[in-house]
Amino acid sequence: MCVIRKFIGLIYWFSVTLPLTLIIFFLISANSTLFNRSFYLDVINDPAFYDVLFFTELPPELKASIPDLPQNIDPSVLRDAMRLIITPSYLREQGTQLINTIFDYLENPNSEISDLSIDLRPIREALNGAQGEAFAATLVQGLPACAAGEAQTASSSEIMGCIPEGMSLAGAQDLLLSQIHSVTANTIANYELVLIPAHELQASGLQGSFAQGLQSVIWLALIPLGLFTLLMWRIGAYIASSNKRGQLLWMSFTLGAPALLWFGIGQGLNTWAETLTTNEATIAQSSLAAKVAIDLFQLFASKVAQSSFTIVGGVALGFSLGLFFMGLGTARPEGRGRRITLLSGKSKRDEATIGDGEYPESDDNPIQAL
């Protein structure tokens, strides 16, 4: 009887409880990552995010998109110079502003959306101050000397692409600094780089489909589906065992198995992402832009694994262990009739336990305790 009950309970778990549990895990993970602004803010505030952007050389595609920037400069020198101007605090501030603007719009159907833009004025202020002098001093180290007859850009409206013949390094630095001040005054004076205009966001219809769709569906589905899953989980325990100890141990197993699976998926995702970034063949065949994209994906995947799979699986596994120890601490079920074997070999009721007017209960237990 015991084996049959467990076999039926196992079939019930595979067909009903396990799929429902995994769906609940997925909804909780999605709500804590993909549809949660705190998750994206955490990514932006991670120091590794800044290291990914500036640890390697700037991609040629990015260099070509920056106006008035010398294209023949040493990429590693340009990277070091850019780090003096585009600081981690600046990136965090601009990234936080973008994320808050997007989620304010997506979560509030009645809010007014502004342009998704990056404020370049702090960069101008940095270039016009002491950071600008350090920027020019670093940048000039990567400028090649002008070849014989090569036209060097030495006007005040463009940045020089090489050091003129006979000009000292200090003179080139002063000239470069004056050109940088001129370019910043003409190009990014009170200027914001608009990524997506507000009217394009409003025309996309993303607001309604997100705020009233995906996020609402998750919250509306999570509570009733969670209660239904809890009920099915409890019914499965009743099917597998007839006593409290067996039910607690069964609930521990049926929760612990998917919890370990979810936790393992998170660890596997993190390991796979790290393997992807450290694969030398993949990096060697990729452009610098692709390398940066791969590193950003690795950071994002690591955050997803930590913030959703690992946490959800770990918390569920903790509950499973709690149920397991509760089950171990519950007394095993025993037969109701208590016998005392006499010297004659015969057995009789322990009459001391039966009061007047009471009748002994049956010795047989129709359903053996698990």
N, C-alpha and C positions, 0 to 999 in steps of 0.2 A: 504493500500500500504506500509506504514511504517513497519508494523508488518511482512509482507511477505518478505520485503527486509532483515530485521534483521534475520528472520528465515533462509533464503537462505545463508546469510553471516555466520551464526552460523554453518551450515552444511559445508560450504566451509572451515571455520576455523578448525573444527575438522578433516576434511579429508585431507587438504592440508597444511595450515599454521602451525598448531600445531606440526605435525610430523617433518616438516622441521626445525622449531625453536628448538625443542628438539635435533635434530641431530646436529645443529650448536652448541648448548650448550655443547653437549658431545664432539665434536671435539675440541672446545676451552679448555675444562676442561682437556682432555687427553693430549693436546699439552703443557699445563701449568704444568702438573704433571708428568705423566708416561714417557714422552719423553723429559723432560726438566732437564738438569743437575742441574740447580739452585734449583730445588725442593729437590733433594737428598742432595745437600750441606746444604740446610736449615735444613733438618732432622738431619744431622750429627752435625751441629753447635748448635742444640737445647740442652740446659742444661739437659733437661729431658732424652735425649738419654744416657748420662753418668749415670744418676741416675738409669735408668732401668737396666743397666749392673751391677752396683755395689751396688744398694740399698738392694738387697736381698743376701742371701748366694750364693756362687758359686755352680753351679750344680755339682753333683757328676761326671757326664760325662766329664765336663771340667777339674775337678781335676785329673781324671784318665788320661787325655790326656797330662798333663804337666809332662815332664820327671823329675825324681829325686825329686819330690815334696812329702813330707810326707802325706800319705793318711789318717792317723788317727788324723790329726790336727783339732782343732775346726774350723768349716767352717766360723763362724762369725769373728774369729781372722784372718783367711786367707784372708777374704774379706777386712778387714781393712788394712792389710799389703799390699795387692795388690793395694789398692787405693793410697798408698804412691809412688808406682813405675809407674803404668799406670795412668797417669794424664789426665784430660780433654783435655789439649793442645796436648798431644801425640795422643790421640784418634782422635781429630779433624784433626791433620796433616796427620795421616795415612789414615783416611777415605777420606779426600779431595784428597789425592794422588790417591787412588784407583778409586774414581769416575771420576776424570779427565782423568786417564789412559783409563778407559772403554769408556767414551764418545768421547775422542780424536780418539779412534780406530773406534767407531761406526759411527761417523759423517764424518770421512775423509777416503774414500776408499783407498787412496794412502799412508796413514800413516803407519809407522812401529809400530807394537805392541810389548810391552815389557811384561815381566812376571808380573802377578798380584801378588804382594808380599807385605809383611809387614816388615819394617825395625826394627830389634830387637836391633840394636846397641845403640839407646838411652836408652833402658832398661838396657843394660850392664853398660853403663856409670853411670846411676842412682844407680845401685847396688854397684858400686865400689866407690861411693862418700858418702856424708852425708845421702842421702836417703837410701842407703844400710844399714847403721847403724840403722836408724829408722825402716827399714824393719825387720832386725834381732831382734831388741828389741821388736817389736810388735809380730813377729812370735813366738818367744820363749815363749810368754805368753800362747799360745795355745797348746804347746807340753805337753803331759802327762809324768809323771814320769815312768821310766822303771820299769817293774815288776821284781820280784826276778828271776834271771836266764835269763831274756829277753835280747836278743842280741840287743844292741843299735848300730846304724850305726855311727861310730865316725871316719871313714876314711876321707881322704881329697877329695875323688872322689864322695862321696854321701852326701846327707843332712840327718842329724840325724832325727830319727823318734820319739825319746823320750829322756828325760833328764836322763843321767846315775845317778845311786844312789850315793849320797854323793857329787855330783857336784852342786856348787852354781848357782844361776840364772845368775849372771854376767859371770861366767865361761862358762855356756852353751851358753850365747849370743855371747861371743868371738869365741867359737868353731863353732857355727852356721854361724857367719859372715865369718870366714875363709873358710868354706865349700861352702858358697854361692859364694865367689870370685873364688874358684876353679872350681865350676860347670859352672859359667858364662864364664870363660876363655876357658873351653873346649867345651861348648855347643853352645854359641851364639856369639863367637868371630867373628866379621865382617860377621854376618850371617843374611840372609834375609829369612823369612818364605814364601816360594812360595805357593800361593794358587792355581793358575792356570797357568801352563807354557804357554809361548807365542805360541808355535807350536800347542797346543791344541785349543787355541782360533782361530787361523788361519784355522785349519782343520774343525772347527765347521761350518764355512760359515755364521756366525752370522752377519759379517760385511755388506755383500751385502744385506741381507734380511732386515736389519734395516735401514742403511743409504739410500739405494735406494728404499726401500719398504715403511714401515710404516710411517716414518716421512715425506718422500716425498709425499706420498698419502695424508696425512693430509693437508700439505701446498697447494698441487695442488687442493684439493677438497674444502678447506675452502673458498678461495676467490670466485670462480665462484658459489659455492653453496650458499654463503652468499649473493651475488648479486641477485641470483635467488629467494632466500627466501625473500629478501627485495621487489622484484617485486611482488611476490605472496601476500605478506603482504599488499602492497599498493592496489593491485587489490581487495583484500578482503574488504578493507575499502571503495572502490568505490561501491562495491556490497551492503554493509550494509547501506550506507548513501549517499545522493546526495549533501550534503553541507560540507564545510570545518570543521565546528564545530563538526558535527556528525562523520566525518572521523577521526579527531584527537582523539575523545573520544573512538571510536571503536579500533583504533590502540593502545591506552593506555590499554584497557581491554585485547586485544589479545596478548599483550606483557607482561602485568603484571601477567596474570594467569600462564603461564609457568615459569615466573621468580620466583613467589612465590612457585611453585612446586619444582623447582630446588633448591631454598634456603632451602625449607623444607626437601628435600632429604639429603642435607648436614648436617642439624641439626640433623636429624634422625640417620644418619650414625655415627655422633659423639656421640650421646646419647647411641646408641646401643653398640659402642665400649667401652664406659665407663662402661656400665652395664656388659659387658662381663668380664672386668678386676676386677670388684668389687663383682662378684658373688662368695660368699664364698664356695658354694658347688663345683663350677668348680675348684677353686684354691685348695681346700682340696684334690680333687681327681687327681690333676695334679702333675707331677714331677716339680722340680725346673727349669729344662730346659724348660718345657712347660709354666711355669709361666713367665719366661723371654720372651719367644716367644709371649705370649699373650700381655704382656706389650709393646713389640716392635710393635706388630700389632696395638695396641691402639694408640700409638704415630703416626704411619704411617697413620692410618685411620683419625685421628684428623687433620693431616697436609693436607691430601687429601680433607677433608671437608672444611677446611679453605682456601686452595689455589685454589680450583677449584669450588666446588658447591656454597660455600658461596659468594665468590668474583664474580663469573659469575652471579649468581642469584641476588646479591645485585646491581651490575652495571646495569643489565637489568631492575631491578625494579626501579632504579633511572631514567632511560630513560622513563619508563612507567609513572612515576609520572610527569616528565617534559611534556610529551605529554598530560597528563590529565589536568594540569594547563593551558597549551596552549589552549586546547579545551575550558576550562571554560572562558578563556579570549577572546575567539572569539565571536563576536556578533551573536545572534540568527537570522536566516533568517526570513524576514517578507514579506508580500504581496507587490507587486510593486505599485498597485493603492492605493492612499491615499484618504480617504473619509472624508467629513465634514458633519455632521448631522445638518440640519437646523431646525429651530423652527417648521417648518411645518411638520417635520417628514420625509421629502424627503431627499435624499442624492444626491450629485453631486460631480463632480470632484473639487479638489482644483485647480481652474483655475490659481491661482497665481504661481503654480509650473509648468505650461505648457506655454512654450514660443510660439512665433509666428512660425507657420509652423511645430509645433510639434504635435504629436497625442498621446492621452492618451493610455497607455498600458492596456492590458486586466486585469481585476480584478481577474481573476481566476489564481491560482497557481496549475498546474497539479500534481506536486509532493510536498507534504507537507514536510517542513523542519523537521529534526529529533530533 
